[in-house]
Amino acid sequence: MGTLEYVRMESREETSRLVVENLLKELQLPVEKIASLANVTVEFVNDVKEDLKAK
Protein backbone atom coordinates (compact mmCIF):
# COMPACT_ATOMS: atom_id res chain seq x y z
CA MET A 1 0.00 0.00 0.00
CA GLY A 2 1.37 3.37 -1.00
CA THR A 3 1.32 6.53 1.03
CA LEU A 4 -1.62 8.02 -0.86
CA GLU A 5 -3.76 4.92 -0.36
CA TYR A 6 -2.91 4.90 3.34
CA VAL A 7 -3.88 8.55 3.73
CA ARG A 8 -7.17 7.94 1.93
CA MET A 9 -7.95 4.95 4.14
CA GLU A 10 -7.19 6.93 7.31
CA SER A 11 -9.29 9.83 6.07
CA ARG A 12 -12.26 7.55 5.40
CA GLU A 13 -11.98 5.97 8.82
CA GLU A 14 -11.84 9.37 10.53
CA THR A 15 -14.86 10.55 8.55
CA SER A 16 -16.78 7.40 9.47
CA ARG A 17 -15.83 7.87 13.10
CA LEU A 18 -17.13 11.45 13.12
CA VAL A 19 -20.40 10.40 11.48
CA VAL A 20 -20.89 7.61 14.01
CA GLU A 21 -20.04 9.90 16.93
CA ASN A 22 -22.60 12.45 15.77
CA LEU A 23 -25.30 9.82 15.24
CA LEU A 24 -24.65 8.37 18.70
CA LYS A 25 -24.74 11.79 20.36
CA GLU A 26 -27.73 13.24 18.53
CA LEU A 27 -30.07 10.32 17.89
CA GLN A 28 -31.40 7.47 19.95
CA LEU A 29 -30.99 4.82 17.28
CA PRO A 30 -30.03 1.17 17.66
CA VAL A 31 -26.37 0.39 17.00
CA GLU A 32 -27.36 -1.71 13.98
CA LYS A 33 -29.20 1.23 12.40
CA ILE A 34 -26.26 3.57 12.97
CA ALA A 35 -23.92 1.02 11.39
CA SER A 36 -26.21 0.76 8.39
CA LEU A 37 -26.53 4.53 7.98
CA ALA A 38 -22.78 5.11 8.31
CA ASN A 39 -21.88 2.09 6.17
CA VAL A 40 -19.67 0.61 8.90
CA THR A 41 -19.76 -2.53 11.00
CA VAL A 42 -21.66 -2.90 14.25
CA GLU A 43 -18.30 -3.60 15.89
CA PHE A 44 -16.98 -0.22 14.67
CA VAL A 45 -20.02 1.55 16.15
CA ASN A 46 -19.59 -0.28 19.46
CA ASP A 47 -15.90 0.70 19.56
CA VAL A 48 -16.76 4.36 18.99
CA LYS A 49 -19.51 4.14 21.61
CA GLU A 50 -17.05 2.76 24.17
CA ASP A 51 -14.54 5.50 23.34
CA LEU A 52 -17.22 8.15 23.90
CA LYS A 53 -18.10 6.64 27.27
CA ALA A 54 -14.44 6.79 28.30
CA LYS A 55 -14.27 10.53 27.59
Sequence and secondary structure as in RCSB ss.txt:
>XXXX:A:sequence
MGTLEYVRMESREETSRLVVENLLKELQLPVEKIASLANVTVEFVNDVKEDLKAK
>XXXX:A:secstr
  HHHHHHHHHHHHHHHHHHHHHHHH    HHHHHHHHT  HHHHHHHHHHHHH 
